[in-house]
Amino acid sequence: MPVSIGIPFLNPGSVFEKAIRSVFAQTYSDWELILVNDGSTDGSLERARAIADPRVTVVSDGENRGLCARLNQIAALARHELLCRMDADDVMHPERLRRQVDWMLAHPEVDVLGSRAVGVDEDDAPTCMLGRPFDEGGEERAALVRTLFVHTSVIGRRAWFRANPYDAAFVRAEDHELWLRAAPTSRYALLDEPLVFYRQPDRLNLRAYVATCRTDREVYRRYGARAGGAAVTAALLARSYAFEAIHRTAAALHLTAPLMRLRGAGLPADSVARHQAAIARALRAKVPGWPQATTSVARVEPTAVCG
């Protein structure tokens, strides 16, 4: 079954090339790639247009409309029944599409499928494990308490994304709001294996973190009573305010690095080399119209991973 892959981008810089190469590294080749520019000025649009492959479509209207609008646009443009989400600064495991497409074909009752992810630093070195399994059948409560998926890891039914568009009123928590809003009429699932390498910032962006906290609190207020009840909602609101205060204090004291390391679980020591090999394989892929990759992946000793 063919699959549509959508990547919105806004000034992604050099990591854009890595994301694109990881698509071309897929062992599953029956795909279309929709690259939607959101007003980039860093040369990435020209880079995208240089790709010489009929499976790739570049869309640009010269405007900055925001992530939610672009994700909904991708759903409208997708030609295939399965739609794969991808960010412009992350890297796909070479087996991602094959594993997720095969799983969705075997489970037609599921609307959206995610996977776990491995966090990587600016040198593409694996640092931690992201994403946690949840009990199927209890998706609504799980979606209230935490965002169900690493957003860039999901694949879903095109019809589902069209019927459940992202809401621009919840920017920075658009996925949290979507999974929760649609939970009563949807089926979600998660593969307990990392199929995406998710770029983790080295430093805390306090302004963005505070904006996310505030938007998450709007999600709790809107859906909390339905999904968890008054007591759970109050606890989540209190937790959010506490986390914001902790991060503000840490930023003022220039002590955010330890907090960033707590954002994922530790990687098993025997898995680091395997992840490094998958990243290197993804970044070596040839892209028609581009010169051969020269990127190298930093080696990491097991003691360097977080957790």
Residue pairs with C-beta under 8 A, 6 or more apart in sequence:
1 30
1 80
1 81
1 82
1 101
1 105
2 30
2 31
2 32
2 79
2 80
2 82
3 28
3 30
3 31
3 32
3 80
3 82
3 83
3 84
3 97
3 101
3 155
4 31
4 32
4 34
4 74
4 77
4 78
4 79
4 80
4 82
4 83
4 84
4 158
5 23
5 31
5 32
5 33
5 34
5 83
5 84
5 86
5 97
6 34
6 36
6 71
6 74
6 75
6 77
6 78
6 83
6 84
6 85
6 86
7 19
7 20
7 23
7 33
7 34
7 35
7 36
7 86
7 87
7 88
8 36
8 37
8 38
8 67
8 70
8 71
8 74
8 88
9 16
9 35
9 36
9 37
9 38
9 40
9 44
9 48
9 88
10 37
10 38
10 39
10 40
10 64
10 88
11 40
11 41
11 42
11 44
12 19
12 40
12 42
12 44
12 88
12 89
13 42
13 44
13 89
15 88
15 89
15 199
16 44
16 47
16 48
16 88
16 89
17 47
17 287
17 290
17 293
17 295
18 89
18 91
18 124
18 282
18 283
18 295
19 86
19 87
19 88
19 89
19 90
19 91
19 92
20 33
20 35
20 48
20 51
20 287
21 282
21 283
21 284
21 285
21 287
21 293
22 90
22 91
22 92
22 93
22 94
22 197
22 282
22 283
22 285
23 31
23 33
23 86
23 92
23 285
24 53
24 285
24 286
24 287
25 92
25 94
25 281
25 282
25 283
25 284
25 285
26 92
26 94
26 95
26 96
26 97
26 98
27 94
27 95
27 97
27 98
28 97
28 98
28 101
31 55
31 84
31 97
32 55
32 56
32 57
32 78
32 79
32 80
33 53
33 55
33 56
33 57
34 57
34 59
34 74
34 77
34 78
35 48
35 56
35 57
35 58
35 59
36 59
36 60
36 70
36 73
36 74
36 77
37 44
37 45
37 48
37 58
37 59
37 60
37 61
38 63
38 64
38 65
38 66
38 67
38 70
39 62
39 63
39 64
39 65
44 88
45 58
45 60
47 290
48 56
48 58
49 58
50 289
50 290
51 58
51 287
51 288
51 289
51 290
52 288
52 289
53 287
53 288
53 289
57 77
59 73
59 77
65 73
66 168
66 171
67 166
67 171
67 174
68 165
68 166
68 167
68 168
68 170
68 171
68 174
69 168
71 85
71 161
71 166
71 174
72 161
72 165
72 166
74 83
75 83
75 158
75 161
75 162
75 165
76 162
78 158
78 161
80 158
81 157
81 158
81 159
82 101
82 104
82 155
82 156
82 157
82 158
83 155
83 156
83 157
83 158
83 161
84 96
84 97
84 100
84 154
84 155
85 151
85 152
85 153
85 154
85 155
85 156
86 92
86 152
87 151
87 152
87 199
89 199
90 152
90 196
90 197
90 198
90 199
91 120
91 124
91 196
91 197
91 199
91 279
91 282
91 283
92 195
92 196
92 197
92 282
93 194
93 195
93 196
93 197
93 278
93 282
94 278
94 281
94 282
95 195
96 115
96 195
96 196
99 115
99 191
99 193
99 195
100 113
100 115
100 155
100 191
100 195
101 155
103 113
103 189
103 191
104 110
104 113
104 155
104 157
107 113
107 189
109 187
110 187
110 188
110 189
111 156
111 157
111 160
111 182
111 186
111 187
111 188
112 149
112 154
112 155
112 156
112 157
112 160
112 179
112 186
112 187
112 188
112 189
113 154
113 155
113 156
113 188
113 189
113 190
113 191
114 131
114 148
114 149
114 150
114 153
114 154
114 155
114 188
114 189
114 190
114 191
115 131
115 150
115 153
115 190
115 191
115 193
115 194
115 195
115 196
116 129
116 130
116 131
116 132
116 150
116 153
116 190
116 191
116 192
116 193
116 194
116 195
117 129
117 130
117 131
117 150
117 152
117 153
117 194
117 195
117 196
117 197
117 198
118 126
118 127
118 128
118 129
118 130
118 194
118 196
118 197
118 198
118 267
118 275
119 126
119 127
119 128
119 129
119 130
119 197
119 198
119 199
119 200
119 263
119 264
119 306
120 126
120 127
120 197
120 198
120 199
120 200
120 279
121 127
121 199
121 200
121 202
121 298
122 199
122 202
123 297
123 298
124 197
124 279
124 283
124 295
124 297
124 298
125 276
125 297
125 298
125 299
125 300
125 304
126 197
126 267
126 271
126 272
126 275
126 276
126 279
126 300
126 305
127 200
127 261
127 264
127 267
127 300
127 304
127 305
127 306
128 200
128 261
128 263
128 264
128 265
128 266
128 267
128 305
128 306
128 307
129 194
129 264
129 265
129 266
129 267
129 307
130 150
130 194
130 198
130 263
130 264
130 265
131 149
131 150
131 153
131 190
131 194
132 146
133 190
133 192
134 142
134 148
134 188
134 190
135 142
136 187
136 188
136 189
139 148
139 179
139 183
139 186
139 187
139 188
140 180
140 183
140 184
140 226
140 227
141 227
141 228
141 232
142 148
143 176
143 179
143 180
143 183
143 188
143 227
144 180
144 219
144 220
144 223
144 224
144 227
144 228
144 232
144 236
145 228
145 232
145 236
147 173
147 175
147 176
147 179
148 179
148 188
148 190
149 175
149 179
149 188
149 190
150 196
150 198
151 175
152 196
152 198
153 195
153 196
153 198
160 182
160 186
164 178
164 181
164 182
164 186
166 174
166 175
166 178
167 174
167 177
167 178
167 181
168 174
169 218
170 176
170 177
170 215
170 218
170 219
171 211
171 215
172 208
172 211
172 212
172 215
173 212
173 215
173 216
173 218
173 219
176 215
176 216
176 219
177 215
177 219
177 222
177 223
179 188
180 219
180 223
180 227
181 223
183 227
194 275
197 275
197 278
197 279
197 282
200 260
200 263
200 264
201 260
202 257
202 260
203 256
203 257
203 260
204 247
204 250
204 251
204 256
204 259
204 260
206 247
206 248
206 251
206 256
209 244
209 247
210 244
210 247
210 248
213 240
213 241
213 243
213 244
216 240
217 237
217 240
217 241
220 233
220 236
220 237
220 240
221 233
221 237
224 230
224 232
224 233
224 236
224 237
225 233
228 236
246 259
247 256
247 259
250 256
250 258
250 259
261 306
261 307
262 306
263 306
264 306
264 307
265 307
266 305
266 306
266 307
267 275
267 302
267 305
267 306
267 307
269 302
269 305
270 302
272 300
272 301
272 302
272 305
276 297
276 299
276 300
279 297
280 296
280 297
283 293
283 295
283 297
284 293
284 295
285 293
286 292
286 293
